[in-house]
């Protein structure tokens, strides 16, 4: 399992903990610290078991209010960073 902690920027959540499969291609678990608790728990449940590429394709570029990013967008950055560890 590949695990990483990502510090998001420009959003309310303070930390995103990501766990991927050994090959870095599937989301096993996601946990947010801070942010909109109910929504972020729901996102975590929805992406569990999904391919990283699919999650990134769906959520990348999502914004929150006037912000140019969102917790979902920051999640895609965390997933991309974690997946890169599998190929390193």
N, C-alpha and C positions, 0 to 999 in steps of 0.2 A: 504494500500500500504506500502511496505517495501522499505525504501530508505537508501542508504549508500554511503559515499564517500570513495574511496579507493586510496591510494597513491601507484602507481606502482613503481617497482624497476627495474633498468637495462634497461629502455627504454626511449624514447624521451618524451612521454606524461607525464604530471605532476599530473594529477588527472583523475579518472574515477568515474563518478556519475552514480549509478545504481538504478533503480526503478523496483521492482518486484511486482507481484500480492500479495494479502493478505496472501495467503498460501505459498508464496515463491517459487512457482513452474514454474512461467511464467515470462519471461522478458517483462516488460512494456515499458521501455525506458532506453537508455544508452547514456551518453554524455562524450566525452573525452575533456580534456583541454591540449593543446600542442600536439605534434606529427604530423604525416602526415594527415593534415586536411581532404582532400578528401577521402582518404582510410578509415579513422576512422569514418567519417560520413556515408560512405557506409556500414561498418560493423554494425554500430548502427541501420541503417535501416533494414539490413538483419536479425538481431537477434530479433527485436521487434516482440512480439507475439509468439516467440518460447519457448519451454520448456527449463528451465535452464539445465537439464541433457543433452539434445541434443546439446546445444551450447558448453557445457564443453567437451562432447565427440568429437566434430568436431574440436575445436580450441585448446584444451590443448596440450601443447608441441610444438606449432608452434614457430619457431625461426625467427629472423630478422638479416640477414647478419651473422657476426661472433658471435653475442650475443646468449646466451643459452636460451633466452626468446624473447617475442615480445609483442606488445600492445594487440594482440589477446589472447596470453597466459595469460597475466596479467588480461585481462578481465575475463577469466575463474576463476581466483583466486578471483576477486572481486565478481563474481556471487556466487561462493561457500560460501564466507564469508557472503554475504547478505542472501542467502538461509538458512544458519545456524541460523540466527536471528529468522526465522519463527518457528523453532523447539525449540528454547530456552525458 
